[in-house]
Amino acid sequence: MKYNSVTPQIVDELKQIVGERNVIYDDAEAMEAYSHDEVAEKHYAHMPDVVVKPTLAEQISKIVKLANKYKIPVTPRGAGSGLSGGAVPVYGGIVLSVEKMNRILEIDTQNLMAVVEPGVVTNEINNVVKEYGLYYAGYPMSVETCYVGGNVAENAGGGKAIKYGVTARYIMGLEMVTPEGDIINLGGKRVKDVTGYNLLHLMVGSEGTLGIFTKIIVKLQPMPVATADLLVLFNSVKEAIDIVPIIMTNGKIIPTSIEFMDELSFKTSCEYLNEKLPYQSAKAMLLIELDGDNMDIIESQYETIGELCMQNGAIEVYVADNATTIERVWRIRRNIAEAWKLVSPHQSLEDIVVPISEIPTFMDRLAELQAKYNVSIPCYGHAGDGNLHVTPVKDPEWSLDKWYDTLNKLLPEMYKIVGELGGTISGEHGIGHKRKAYMPLVLKDTEIELMKRIKKAFDPNMILNPGKLFDVE
């Protein structure tokens, strides 16, 4: 792809649109933060030519029309908390940051919806709506850092997806700027709509390649008032995973979340936290969360789940039913990545999905890959929906060249295994430019070609977030 460079004249035009204070140019130190997301490997980063920070949809429209006029790429950016390189300006050009579009515009208690700008930190929605007894359930694990606009762009998910689903379930409407600079509205404050193609949900998960969101209508629901968690230790991965459907069929209970941790994951995290639970003999852990509007019902449910676990091979079941104990068990799950960063800062945090029943088979195949490449690969994630964070970690003794050479061999093999088991290469982090080379391992050429046609139809000049998902000439 060939694009034009940003010139001082174009920078002046951008300043006229958003104001001089909202443009960063010719300042490498200030722009460096916009050259990467949370992917650790530096070769995925790329510096922008200029960063702009609009505050209005009309400004974004003018910026995009300007980019089309001069054929300059535009990369939309939220908080930069992604793990796929999705917000990285791989062709330079304009990074369009929505960080100043951070207002909660409306809390509509009659329709149980909120209208927010894309730069709102996701957790802030719940901080505001809780005074109305309401709750936004469609969010990922990184609620305190990510922006809701990025969540929509990636169709982000998290630990609560088994009960509440992922972001798409809660997006009712979007105001957005198209790749040609038009401002359009999709969906709205209505529950049903089958008027034409569902363009609204085509946008959810489109990774900033088909439009730039300027307002988002999210669905709210009554806030749960009772919560409890179970931390369950098992002798094997198979016993841990086999209990998941039993909870829902025999127990007739849909937990809020069922988090899985393999031995490498929880032992490293427990050592990092100096956790004293007797976890040493376990080979797998499940963290099971329940929520609802009645603590008596929650207690009955966790007793049922605990009994089912013990009847099906659990070593021990620990109950957390107050803020202190709940925080204690969740700290183990939340700190896995941090604990492994002490081992090595060089990791490849992957995001595969397989059918739940195939998790034990996948774990067996993953053990073979660990042995073949002599690489530690902790695995943890969302057992309730089959989404696992498989994380090859660089041996501290290895050179970077050896690490990248090994990773380039290991990842395709792992993704082929995932495809053979009926899975796919990303469940919540997205493709970006980190995983685009692996798309053909799990999608047919026809599917990818249809996606390319959609991209061309929306973005004939290919200026919006190019180089993501796939390459289009």
RORO-124636 format. One record per residue: y, z, x of N, C-alpha, C, CB in turn; residue in three letters. Coordinates in steps of 0.001 Angstrom, whole numbers, plus 500000, padded with zeros to 6 digits. Glycine has a CB too. Layout:
! residues N
YZXYZXYZXYZXALA
...
***
This chain:
! residues 473
498809500000500836500000500000500000501249500000500877500001501218499051MET
502233499182500556503470499140501328504634499567500435503714497719501912LYS
505374500525500949506541501030500218507759500973501138506300502491499701TYR
508920501050500547510157501084501318510501502519501688511311500440500530ASN
511252502666502748511665503991503207512886504460502427511968503975504720SER
513072505767502409514254506357501799515410506239502798513999507855501390VAL
516480505594502395517650505403503255518733506415502913518197503971503119THR
519700506619503790520829507496503454521538507084502160521830507505504595PRO
521604505788501895522221505324500653521443505835499439522294503786500631GLN
520095505754499506519254506235498396519400507747498248517762505858498627ILE
519492508456499368519705509906499307521010510214498584519720510521500728VAL
522045509443498865523325509649498169523167509438496668524403508697498725ASP
522383508443496284522147508200494853521372509358494227521379506875494646GLU
520413509912494967519663511068494465520581512276494296518500511415495416LEU
521489512463495235522432513582495141523350513427493927523273513684496428LYS
523704512204493606524515511971492420523764512332491145524959510523492366GLN
522433512204491180521622512500489993521411514004489821520265511791490087ILE
521032514715490903520635516125490772521595517097491439519268516319491351VAL
522572516594492157523490517470492886523033517673494318523615518817492184GLY
523991517807495221523674517899496652522780519090496976524953517994497462GLU
522961520210496276522180521419496565520699521258496221522753522600495799ARG
520382520263495411519009520067494959518301518921495680518995519813493476ASN
518832518572496846518209517533497678518028518081499089519073516221497698VAL
516825517927499634516547518287501026516249516999501783515347519308501136ILE
517036516743502821516874515497503587517263515762505036517742514335502981TYR
516544515100505940516842515212507367516795516667507843518214514611507665ASP
515809517412507312515627518819507676514126519094507703516372519785506667ASP
513501518789508841512044518871508953511520520270508649511605518455510344ALA
512244521286509097511777522655508870511735522981507386512674523655509600GLU
512763522597506640512804522889505204511790522046504435514212522643504652ALA
511537520825504898510628519925504171509160520185504482510960518485504498MET
508884520914505572507485521128505966506672521783504855507419521990507223GLU
507262522709504134506538523408503060506093522445501962507417524511502456ALA
506752521289501855506423520308500823505461519236501335507692519654500305TYR
504950519414502534504063518410503139502589518709502920504334518311504617SER
502275519816502306500869520227502153500720521101500926500368520980503410HIS
499466521312500525499170522329499525498332523400500206498427521721498277ASP
497375524030499494496594525111500096495368524621500863496157526072499028GLU
495172523319500960494108522787501823494472523087503270493905521243501604VAL
493557523746503996493884524252505333493982523148506385492847525262505763ALA
493165522113506251493108521086507296494430520320507371491940520110507033GLU
495032520315508538496356519713508704496347518199508568496918520087510043LYS
495198517561508766495201516101508668495352515611507232493928515544509262HIS
495298516515506263495564516121504880497056516195504556494775517008503915TYR
497861516751505439499302516916505182500070515638505531499863518109505993ALA
501252515499504928502132514376505252503548514750504846501670513061504537HIS
504491514488505727505873514849505453506507513887504439506682514858506754MET
507313514414503514508100513542502641509314513008503381508537514292501372PRO
509936511979502818511224511517503339512358512377502790511455510035502980ASP
512194512800501544513229513583500882512578514421499779514350512658500299VAL
513159515590499515512688516462498426513821516584497423512241517886498960VAL
513507516376496143514508516555495091514014517601494097514805515209494369VAL
514964518363493537514629519456492627515424519301491325514921520836493290LYS
514933518455490424515648518245489169515535519461488250515115517004488462PRO
516407519495487255516379520560486252516265520026484832517618521410486370THR
516354518699484672516344518088483347515439516861483330517770517706482919LEU
514867516577482167514044515374482008514863514123482289513446515308480591ALA
516125514133481877516973512964482089517173512678483574518324513164481411GLU
517244513732484378517357513539485828516083512918486391517649514877486531GLN
514941513411485930513667512865486407513556511395486017512471513669485832ILE
513998511055484812513980509661484372514783508784485325514536509539482945SER
515970509232485697516816508445486604516186508331487992518214509077486714LYS
515572509428488464514916509397489783513780508379489788514376510800490162ILE
512967508394488739511824507488488676512291506035488559510913507855487490VAL
513339505779487787513866504415487692514418503950489038514962504335486613LYS
515057504870489744515557504549491086514401504205492028516372505730491655LEU
513322504989491941512154504750492795511520503399492493511118505867492612ALA
511465503028491220510939501709490862511829500599491409510811501578489340ASN
513128500804491328514077499793491803513881499494493288515515500256491552LYS
513684500559494082513564500384495536512121500402496031514341501464496242TYR
511176500545495117509746500668495449509503501785496472509209499329495998LYS
509794502988496023509605504197496825508625505107496082510975504931497092ILE
507617505638496744506661506514496057507287507851495661505445506759496945PRO
506832508369494525507274509672494016506050510558493844508055509524492663VAL
506086511725494464504978512671494345505446513904493579504433513069495745THR
504965514107492349505323515321491616504673516536492270504896515213490134PRO
505370517671492220504856518877492870505179520099492031505441519030494287ARG
504160520940491841504368522227491202504530523306492255503207522563490261GLY
503643524304492230503737525417493178503130525088494535503056526637492607ALA
502408523978494632501729523656495887500518524524496142502681523789497034GLY
499947525083495069498787525972495215497467525242495051498864527094494210SER
497516523910494967496308523130494744495376523096495942496675521740494369GLY
494167522614495705493137522579496741492501521193496855492061523624496450LEU
493301520162496577492779518800496676493742517844497373492459518275495299SER
494889518343497842495900517463498410496640516675497353495270516522499390GLY
496559517102496095497150516351494997498662516268495043496740516951493716GLY
499331517259495627500796517272495681501329516843497037501315518651495349ALA
500473516243497865500872515811499207501393514379499153499682515919500201VAL
502576514110499706503141512751499677502521511870500756504667512800499860PRO
501342511353500493500581510654501537501289509387502030499196510293501014VAL
502217508839501240503000507681501681504447508050501943502935506572500644TYR
504728509348502100506105509771502303506903509655501018506760508949503403GLY
508117509120501118508927508915499931509512510198499375508117508248498883GLY
509584510259498040510243511365497335509210512380496863511064510838496136ILE
509386513631497246508667514718496579509583515248495482508252515866497595VAL
509072515227494251509832515700493101509282517063492697509758514684491911LEU
509971518114493103509529519481492836510109519965491509509945520428493989SER
509249520543490668509706521063489367510015522561489440508641520801488283VAL
510201523090490647510351524544490809511544525120490051510489524879492271GLU
512584524297489797513758524798489081513660524589487566515009524118489609LYS
512606523929487123512355523775485684511394524876485274511771522346485336MET
511891526099485212511029527285485116511359528181483928511131528089486380ASN
511797527566482829512175528358481656511081528351480588513479527828481064ARG
510893529508479956510118529578478721511107529329477595509367530972478557ILE
510996528188476944512020527720476019511883528310474616511975526224475938LEU
510644528597474200510445529061472824509112529789472695510504527876471834GLU
509114530892471963507885531551471528507837531407470014507831533076471979ILE
506938530580469532506841530275468099505698531099467508506610528736467855ASP
506023532265466950504985533156466426504396532649465117505548534549466222THR
505116531788464399504584531271463143503479530252463376505696530647462320GLN
503650529435464408502636528429464722501727528845465875503303527117465056ASN
501960530048466438501187530552467580501221529563468751499728530822467159LEU
502439529203469139502617528281470254503833528693471078502772526830469746MET
503864528238472315505022528433473185505407527088473782504722529478474307ALA
506698526917474025507199525709474683507753526140476038508303524974473809VAL
507225525549477093507594525976478445507896524761479308506469526822479082VAL
508653525000480381508874523960481376507756523996482416510256524133482051GLU
507559522916483154506396522822484051506415523782485231506291521439484572PRO
507610524287485621507701525177486773507535526648486440509002524980487445GLY
507120526967485222506855528360484858505570528827485536506750528521483314VAL
505633529975486227504419530566486782503508530950485617504747531814487685VAL
502258530537485686501364530656484531501284532078484002499980530176484896THR
501208533040484889501077534430484461502310534915483699500834535323485666ASN
503463534296483949504689534714483285504616534467481781505887533981483880GLU
503843533464481366503688533215479932503112534452479256502779531984479679ILE
502050534999479838501439536183479230502329537412479345500097536465479874ASN
503092537510480425504026538635480548505042538631479413504751538585481898ASN
505424537438478964506431537316477908505809537449476516507159535975478028VAL
504670536798476286504128536772474915503364538036474540503216535581474749VAL
503037538891475524502271540086475178503038541032474266501864540815476432LYS
504371540996474322505142541866473434504996541442471976506619541859473835GLU
504535540217471753504257539745470393502773539936470024504647538257470260TYR
502009540562470926500574540729470696499806539436470876500330541269469312GLY
500370538500471674499763537189471857499314536989473298500741536091471456LEU
498593535884473521497866535693474775497684534196475000496484536431474752TYR
497960533728476226497658532355476622496386532386477458498851531704477417TYR
495319531821476915493998531968477542493643530845478495492948532055476487ALA
494401529741478483493989528572479262494513528571480669494430527332478587GLY
494039529496481492494593529546482848493490529762483881495644530662482958TYR
493777529411485135492795529586486209492882530959486853492985528519487265PRO
492156531139487964492125532446488631493445532749489343490970532499489635MET
494166531703489778495367531905490595496617532008489718495525530753491608SER
496564532829488664497632532860487661498966533328488214497233533748486523VAL
498973534092489291500227534665489776500964533741490741499958535987490450GLU
500371532618491093501022531699492030501206530302491461500227531616493301THR
500296529851490613500345528460490169501357528268489042498962528004489711CYS
501802527027488881502696526651487791501879526027486664503796525669488285TYR
502367526197485446501632525651484304501602524126484354502262526124482985VAL
502638523484484905502621522031485032501492521540485913503932521545485579GLY
501244522257487015500122521912487884498790522150487208500189522704489165GLY
498719523219486393497481523485485644497144522321484720497612524784484825ASN
498185521799484043497959520677483130497568519428483918499220520405482276VAL
498238519187485032497944518001485841496508518002486351498907517915487017ALA
495975519192486644494619519288487175493591519665486111494581520297488293GLU
494049519922484878493170520511483859492441521709484453492149519461483322ASN
493229522641484975492690523784485708491817524655484814493825524616486300ALA
490831525276485430489948526203484735489839527488485521488560525586484518GLY
488912528321485126488741529588485828487566530348485287489990530430485728GLY
487535531632485591486395532459485236486198532653483748486532533771485872GLY
487245532498482936487138532761481510486737531534480699488438533292481001LYS
486407530442481376486163529178480675484955529238479752485973528065481674ALA
483983530087480049482783530139479216483129530524477782481771531131479799ILE
484103531403477595484514531822476255485745531061475775484793533318476235LYS
486722530894476648488010530363476223488231528896476558489088531161476833TYR
487388528322477415487605526942477798488667526811478886488002526130476589GLY
488994525568479233489948525295480304491290524883479706489411524192481251VAL
492234524517480566493608524262480154493718523289478985494388523734481314THR
492927522211478985493060521161477967492981521696476550491995520119478162ALA
492195522732476339492024523274474989493332523819474426490969524372474993ARG
494269524152475298495479524854474870496748524016474965495650526091475687TYR
496614522743475346497791521885475457497929521086474164497688520933476698ILE
498980521412473400499193520797472100500209519651472148499650521842471113MET
501106519708473120502108518660473204502728518580474580503177518881472176GLY
503246517405474921503912517186476209505147516317476009502946516527477228LEU
506249516727476609507335515799476886507141515360478327508766516452476648GLU
507223514051478577506957513582479929507762512328480232505466513312480118MET
507931512096481525508562510883482022507462509962482519509599511194483152VAL
507448508736482005506422507787482407506703507273483824506351506613481408THR
505748506597484455505974506046485801507072504988485865504700505452486317PRO
507536504507484714508641503553484700509955504206484296508329502408483760GLU
509913505529484047511151506250483807511512506509482358512230505525484419GLY
510626506185481423510900506469480018510509507904479687510147505481479106ASP
511274508530478793510945509879478319510215509750476990512233510768478169ILE
508992510284476911508203510191475688507678511566475308507039509194475858ILE
507272511695474046506657512926473551505270512619473022507527513581472452ASN
504294513385473450502912513241473005502483514530472328501968512898474193LEU
501752514400471210501312515596470486502483516339469889500533516520471406GLY
502290517635469680503327518463469085502735519738468536504057517707467987GLY
503457520397467658503001521667467084502097521417465881504205522542466672LYS
501078520648466086500123520356465020498713520478465581500363518935464420ARG
497825520962464755496460521237465210495614519973465201495809522309464333VAL
495860519078464244495065517854464135495940516625464353494373517778462761LYS
495352515606464986496085514366465209495097513317465715497266514572466225ASP
494807512323464877493953511209465313494686509893465109492606511203464540VAL
495996509916465395496839508739465229496848507939466526498280509140464821THR
495945506985466623495878506167467831495082506837468933497267505855468327GLY
495133506247470120494439506816471269495018508192471603494544505873472490TYR
494180509050472149494617510402472490495272510388473874493418511401472454ASN
496511509913473908497231509847475183497546511231475724498520509055475023LEU
497699512206474824497994513577475256496942514065476231498074514523474050LEU
495690513931475846494648514486476710494212513531477808493456514870475885HIS
494693512298477769494570511447478952495456511992480061494948509979478625LEU
496608512553479678497536513103480674497008514386481310498889513372480033MET
496280515188480519495759516451481042494643516138482041495236517374479882VAL
494864516504483293493896516182484345494178514882485062492532516124483768GLY
495315514235484766495625512946485397496242513106486785496568512151484513SER
496413514327487251496795514634488637498133514016489054495716514154489575GLU
499071513951488110500392513455488461500461511972488731500879514169489635GLY
499453511224488322499429509782488597499906508947487417498033509354488979THR
500015509558486226500359508798485021501648509273484361499232508881484028LEU
502228510355484832503457510846484236503881512163484857503290511004482740GLY
505135512538484609505684513808485102506059514648483892506931513580486046ILE
505446515804483758505664516655482590507010517366482692504525517683482447PHE
507723517409481580509022518083481555509065519233480546510116517082481233THR
508257519166479492508057520284478571506597520301478157508993520174477322LYS
506065521496477954504654521657477613504552522615476438503829522177478833ILE
503842522198475389503582523076474240502169523627474392503751522307472866ILE
502064524952474514500760525584474703500397526420473483500757526457475971VAL
499110526457473194498597527247472076498383528693472506497281526646471542LYS
498749529620471645498559531051471885497529531601470907499900531819471754LEU
497058532800471190496131533470470284496313534977470401494666533069470591GLN
495767535738469439495911537195469513495330537752470813495226537854468312PRO
496016538703471372495616539287472648494449540252472464496800540007473299MET
493377540132473262492293541120473187492792542485473634491091540684474050PRO
492273543530473011492752544880473315491707545729474028493180545572472044VAL
490477545250474084489405546015474735488705545130475751488385546559473689ALA
488441545687476935487809544931478021486822545817478768488873544373478996THR
485730545234479198484781545929480065484069544906480929483761546759479237ALA
483576545353482081482874544469483009481571545109483460483759544141484225ASP
480610544236483749479344544673484339479180543981485685478134544358483394LEU
478864544747486715478486544181488005476982544370488137479269544860489205LEU
476251543246488214474786543297488140474202542726489425474255542510486898VAL
473312543482490043472667543079491296471265542556491012472610544262492292LEU
470892541453491690469592540824491494468898540591492835469747539497490735PHE
467563540448492746466749540178493936466753538710494336465329540628493700ASN
467180537826493415467159536395493723468220535676492898465756535790493451SER
468583534507493400469529533664492665468934533249491333469911532420493490VAL
467659532895491329467024532432490098467071533488489009465588532035490365LYS
466786534737489355466836535804488343468251535965487808466337537142488932GLU
469229535847488691470623535991488251471008534878487279471574535984489463ALA
470644533637487600471041532513486761470214532455485475470901531205487535ILE
468954532829485547468112532782484344468622533684483231466694533171484692ASP
469361534739483598469831535669482578470993535097481772470247536977483221ILE
471675534076482306472884533557481641472588533058480224473496532420482470VAL
471628532135480022471358531718478635470729532828477785470442530505478634PRO
470005533746478418469389534837477665470459535714477017468486535684478583ILE
471536535956477735472638536762477177473163536125475900473788536914478206ILE
473298534792475916473917534109474782472933533816473650474544532821475248MET
471647533624473972470666533330472923470032534615472385469574532389473461THR
469371535371473258468735536619472803469767537673472436467801537168473884ASN
470812537784473277471820538811473031472850538424471992472513539141474297GLY
472941537088471721473929536557470757475350536999471109473581537017469324LYS
475647536961472411476955537382472923477497536279473823476855538740473701ILE
478766535915473613479452534996474522480406535820475375480219533863473737ILE
480060536107476619480968536868477479482252536092477757480278537223478797PRO
483277536808478162484521536167478574484293535375479850485637537210478777THR
483548535951480780483238535244482017481930535777482583484387535396483048SER
481244534908483316480052535291484078480231534698485467478705534784483388ILE
480626535540486412480891535090487771479657535318488652482119535824488355GLU
479343534313489470478192534368490367478660534519491811477318533104490212PHE
477952535336492580478215535477494011476890535479494755479021536774494312MET
476754534605495745475537534629496541475647535705497620475270533244497174ASP
474571535879498362474493536967499338475574536851500412473119536984499992GLU
475770535642500933476802535451501957478180535843501439476819533996502430LEU
478430535537500178479749535787499604480009537268499394479893535054498289SER
479135537925498642479462539310498268479311540269499438478576539769497117PHE
478386540015500343478249540941501472479464540866502393476969540635502264LYS
479952539656502632481144539510503475482345540162502805481434538017503761THR
482484539983501494483600540578500768483498542101500741483654540031499343SER
482304542619500489482126544073500443482423544715501800480697544419500002CYS
481988544064502874482286544587504216483791544548504483481530543775505299GLU
484435543480504068485882543325504236486626544432503495486343541941503730TYR
486131544804502303486782545822501474486291547234501762486564545508500020LEU
485292547348502655484657548641502919484111549242501628485656549611503577ASN
483503548374500805482949548789499522481646549560499742482708547562498607GLU
481505550676499038480366551576499263479223551383498271480832553000499200LYS
479357550479497323478232550234496411476988549843497215478589549118495378LEU
475810550280496800474576549952497541474116548521497272473453550932497166PRO
474821547570497886474589546151497632473646545521498653475903545409497631TYR
473245546262499668472600545659500840471301544923500521472322546721501856GLN
470540545378499539469243544756499261469337543594498284468290545785498719SER
470500543374497700470639542328496691470736540948497339471873542589495820ALA
470316539931496592470414538537497025471407537743496181469045537876496965LYS
471837538318495062472816537664494200473476538716493322472151536554493333ALA
474709538438492926475446539320492013476002538495490861476595540070492757MET
476043539109489687476799538571488571477873539576488180475871538249487369LEU
479053539072487880480141539885487340480385539369485927481458539808488239LEU
480077540189484941480114539772483538481245540514482834478745540044482831ILE
482176539753482265483316540367481575483209540150480069484646539788482103GLU
483583541172479326483631541118477872485022541512477419482558542040477236LEU
485514540870476362486764541340475769486717541138474258487983540601476384ASP
487592541861473554487617541775472100488647542715471531486250542081471516GLY
488559542965470248489563543799469587489033545174469180490088543088468369ASP
487825545523469684487234546803469302486363547314470443486405546668467994ASN
486694548487471010485951548996472159484535549404471778486682550179472774MET
484330549832470550482974550195470122482049548983470179482994550780468694ASP
482578547839469753481776546613469796481521546199471242482482545471469027ILE
482537546315472076482382545967473496481312546850474143483733546118474249ILE
481329548141473849480317549040474411478922548636473964480598550489474002GLU
478777548298472690477473547865472188477026546585472896477527547643470661SER
477958545685473127477613544432473794477214544649475245478776543465473724GLN
477959545489475981477571545656477390476279546448477530478686546353478168TYR
475971547308476552474666547975476591473537546970476363474601549097475533GLU
473753546042475418472756544999475166472548544120476400473180544134473972THR
473649543693477012473553542837478200472900543588479351474946542334478621ILE
473266544844479537472658545644480601471156545769480437473279547021480639GLY
470714546008479207469269546109478945468572544789479211469012546550477500GLU
469179543677478773468580542365479026468477542084480517469394541267478344LEU
469500542451481267469466542245482719468352543056483368470812542620483341CYS
468230544314482995467194545165483591465796544681483206467385546628483152MET
465660544156481999464360543631481562463995542334482275464367543400480056GLN
464986541698482877464749540395483495465047540397484994465593539341482809ASN
464764541538485642464736541560487101465944542122487810464537540230487571GLY
466941542639487088468108543202487761467725544445488555469206543540486744ALA
468351544622489717468140545835490521468948546985489940468532545595492004ILE
470196546694489601471095547735489097472203547097488282471690548570490258GLU
472712547846487298473836547409486472474920548472486561473400547165484981VAL
476106548074487012477250548984487090478251548619485996477922548925488500TYR
478695549612485245479634549393484147481038549781484604479218550208482884VAL
481996548886484334483414549171484595484152549058483263484024548182485680ALA
484635550181482754485254550164481423486642550806481399484356550875480434ASP
487247550931482583488638551380482632489342550588483742488734552942482886ASN
490650550691483778491434549843484682491016550005486144492911550162484538ALA
490717551232486560490378551487487963489053550850488345490325552983488230THR
488031551062487520486708550523487856486653549001487670485629551194486992THR
487394548488486684487448547037486507488070546378487734488249546671485237ILE
489148546951488221489786546415489422488839546489490619491087547178489725GLU
488066547558490705487150547722491841486113546599491882486443549085491765ARG
485497546274490748484458545243490778485049543844490931483615545310489510VAL
486220543602490341486822542279490473487364542031491870487929542109489461TRP
487711543088492585488175542914493960487110542239494827488562544267494563ARG
485857542530494555484774541922495333484806540408495154483392542494494905ILE
484918539957493907484948538514493624486222537869494159484833538263492114ARG
487367538504493951488645537888494310488856537790495810489773538663493701ARG
488206538638496596488476538694498031487465537940498892488518540115498466ASN
486584537178498262485587536439499050486268535470500011484621535673498123ILE
487190534677499488487856533683500341488636534347501472488797532810499505ALA
489348535445501159490105536155502192489184536735503247490946537265501570GLU
488052537271502817487106537859503767486588536798504738485928538518503020ALA
486295535604504225485777534553505093486848533971505999485164533456504264TRP
488114534105505618489186533644506507489220534453507804490544533739505797LYS
488740535696507747488649536493508970487574535954509897488364537954508634LEU
486522535370509299485470534751510103486011533483510754484221534432509234VAL
486682532652509931487278531420510444488322530929509452486192530328510691SER
489484530516509946490492529958509033490156528540508587491856529966509697PRO
489173527923509233488813526543508912487637526539507940488463525746510200HIS
487945526215506683486941526173505633487171524924504800486991527454504751GLN
486155524512504079486301523407503137485895523933501766485432522154503559SER
486879524348500984486615524973499690486324523897498653487813525849499243LEU
485049523707498351484636522668497405484445523276496014483328521978497881GLU
484176522403495054484395522774493653483386522071492752485833522426493216ASP
482118522114493125481125521287492435480747521888491075479868521127493307ILE
480180521039490223479662521473488927478270520887488756480605521036487755VAL
477322521728488349475985521265487975475615521928486646474923521599489095VAL
474645521370485917474150522096484742473707523501485156472972521325484069PRO
473975524470484308473703525871484665472266526054485138473976526791483467ILE
471329525404484462469913525574484808469570525037486183469050524898483785SER
470453524186486740470182523584488046470787524376489201470709522169488077GLU
471482525468488911472093526243489997471040526738490998472872527439489420ILE
469904527320490572468908527758491572468406526607492451467719528413490869PRO
468149525439491843467707524289492632468788523876493621467344523108491715THR
470041523838493151471139523491494052471225524482495205472468523451493290PHE
471076525776494918471165526787495972470047526616497003471108528195495364MET
468852526230496547467746525963497482468096524769498388466420525683496699ASP
468646523713497784469016522530498572470173522862499514469402521349497641ARG
471081523721499059472206524121499902471710524900501116473214524966499098LEU
470694525733500926470112526473502059469541525507503094469005527442501570ALA
468968524397502640468448523391503567469587522757504374467667522304502796GLU
470711522506503702471858521944504416472414522929505440472955521545503427LEU
472460524210505074472934525219506026472074525217507286472925526618505380GLN
470770525147507102469863525142508245469995523855509049468422525322507779ALA
470116522734508353470181521433509031471417521335509918470183520294508004LYS
472561521813509418473815521662510151474271522947510851474891521199509210TYR
473487524012510694473804525299511319475208525766510924473691525193512854ASN
475505525682509636476814526033509093476642527099508009477536524773508523VAL
477484528126508044477511529106506958478200528484505752478235530416507397SER
477546528571504580478115527994503360478036529023502236477371526683502959ILE
478963529984502189478983530901501051479222530140499756480061531976501243PRO
478648530642498671478737529970497383478988531007496299477447529160497087CYS
480011530786495523480362531705494447481097530914493373481234532895494971TYR
481285531507492217482008530782491177481589531187489794481816529315491341GLY
481628530219488887481549530506487466480166530121486931482660529757486700HIS
479248531080486950477882530802486526477827530392485067477001532013486757ALA
478768530880484267478757530583482841479008529134482513479763531410482155GLY
479608528372483441479842526949483177479350526057484317481322526702482940ASP
478621526619485267478011525807486325478957525343487407477379524629485728GLY
480155525898487451481185525488488420481151526433489622482610525484487762ASN
480785525906490787480594526733491975481539526322493095479152526646492454LEU
482079527316493782482920527069494945482048527174496198484121528078495001HIS
481606526027496637480732525923497805481649525731499011479683524730497664VAL
481543526626500005482573526690501043481987526651502446483400527944500876THR
481762525453503005481365525390504416482449526024505293481106523917504851PRO
482008526854506259482932527587507122482656527220508579482799529126506904VAL
483695526891509295483561526510510712483076527684511547484902525995511265LYS
482100527446512403481688528420513407482849528619514384480389527951514156ASP
483271529871514609484416530108515514484218529539516912484680531587515625PRO
482960529335517313482684528804518647482809527285518719481300529214519084GLU
482876526628517583482907525170517575484309524642517846482399524639516243TRP
484360523453518456485630522738518568485966522136517206485563521629519672SER
487230521795517002487617521162515745486953519797515586489137521017515670LEU
486786519082516692486126517779516614484704517924516090486116517097517988ASP
483987518914516600482614519129516136482611519542514671481907520200516994LYS
483551520388514289483637520855512899483868519677511948484773521897512746TRP
484851518830512245485149517723511343484019516700511329486458517050511744TYR
483387516480512473482253515556512522481106516076511651481776515358513983ASP
480835517378511734479766517976510922480113517916509446479515519431511342THR
481363518244509125481793518256507723481689516866507108483235518775507606LEU
482038515844507884481980514475507371480557514007507092482633513534508349ASN
479584514652507694478174514344507408477639515232506287477314514521508678LYS
478045516503506294477514517478505351477979517214503913477924518876505776LEU
479277516952503740479815516826502381479188515678501592481311516631502441LEU
479043514473502165478387513424501378476967513788500964478362512138502163PRO
476224514448501852474870514869501491474905515867500344474154515481502703GLU
475839516818500420475934517822499366476295517177498030476971518890499737MET
477251516241498061477667515612496819476574514730496229478917514798497047TYR
475765514109497085474629513332496577473635514242495859473927512579497728LYS
473396515418496421472511516387495766473078516774494406472322517646496650ILE
474388517024494369475053517381493115474853516285492074476556517625493349VAL
475051515041492482474868513926491556473440513809491066475281512638492211GLY
472470514019491957471060513960491569470712515011490526470173514137492787GLU
471414516134490557471141517227489621471950517114488328471433518556490286LEU
472645515990488171473426515789486955474793516422487004472687516324485789GLY
475299516683488211476584517337488362477671516371488791476479518456489354GLY
478815516939489184479929516138489661480706516914490719480852515733488494THR
481691516258491345482249516780492591483438517708492406482654515652493458ILE
483979517815491188485064518765490965485084519227489523486407518146491337SER
485252520530489340485318521095488002486687521603487629484341522194487876GLY
487508521978488653488818522536488322489875522295489394488688524006488082GLU
489490521919490602490476521714491666491019520297491709489869522053492997HIS
490295519345491161490740517967491144490279517170492350492219517924491059GLY
490614515878492328490189514942493370491262514784494439489854513580492759ILE
492517514547494013493604514365494965493292513271495966493889515661495690GLY
493630513518497226493179512574498255492133513200499160494362512089499090HIS
491810514476498920490774515143499708489373514656499326490867516659499523LYS
489154514366498030487800514039497571487650512603497077487402514979496473ARG
488695511791497191488627510479496551487539509581497156489975509790496659LYS
487236509777498428486206508934499051484819509200498476486186509160500555ALA
484646510349497825483331510727497310483139510374495840483117512203497498TYR
484183509870495184484065509522493765482905508561493495485365508905493272MET
482671507535494326481568506607494044480184507254494105481617505464495014PRO
480085508447494665478786509125494710478367509657493345478829510267495709LEU
479335509859492442479015510451491133479524509620489957479597511843491046VAL
480320508575490227480803507696489165480397506265489460482333507802489012LEU
480106505503488407479779504091488583481049503294488870479060503534487330LYS
480861502143489524482001501278489838482779500919488577481526500001490544ASP
482059500706487481482713500333486223483662501427485751481667500046485141THR
483244502684485869484092503801485454485362503870486304483317505126485550GLU
485195503726487605486355503790488503487295502619488237485902503787489984ILE
486731501443487974487563500277487696488369500467486410486696499018487594GLU
487768501079485395488510501357484160489678502301484423487579501958483098LEU
489453503305485271490527504220485627491650503495486359489988505358486486MET
491286502570487249492298501805487987493129500942487030491625500915489063LYS
492477500390486007493200499568485034494195500418484249492213498875484072ARG
493786501630483902494702502537483201495904502837484084493982503853482800ILE
495645503125485353496731503406486295497704502221486366496158503718487701LYS
497185501017486489498036499830486588498851499609485311497183498595486881LYS
498231499915484163498940499733482892500126500687482775497982499945481714ALA
499958501914483219501016502916483141502048502736484251500419504314483210PHE
501583502312485421502413502359486627502323501034487382501980503531487543ASP
502940499971486845502762498641487455503244498538488893503477497620486640PRO
504219499361489282504716499324490659504022500325491578506196499586490671ASN
503075501080491018502260502033491790503119503027492569501348501281492757MET
504165503542491942505053504443492674504739505919492434506484504167492291ILE
503951506239491385503768507646491025502495508223491642503726507801489505LEU
502685509152492568501599509847493260500507508899493762500985510877492339ASN
500875507853494493499860506919494987498968507571496044500530505666495568PRO
497763507008496153496811507518497138495963508652496637497530507959498346GLY
496071508975495345495274510058494762494208509469493825496188511065493990LYS
493108510161493706491956509770492876491223508558493433492411509475491458LEU
491948507476493690491363506262494242492483505422494825490568505467493161PHE
492143504430495598493130503514496162493244502294495255492744503093497614ASP
494480501918494930494730500746494086495639499804494852495367501148492708VAL
495162498598495073496004497609495790497036497009494842495128496475496408GLU
***
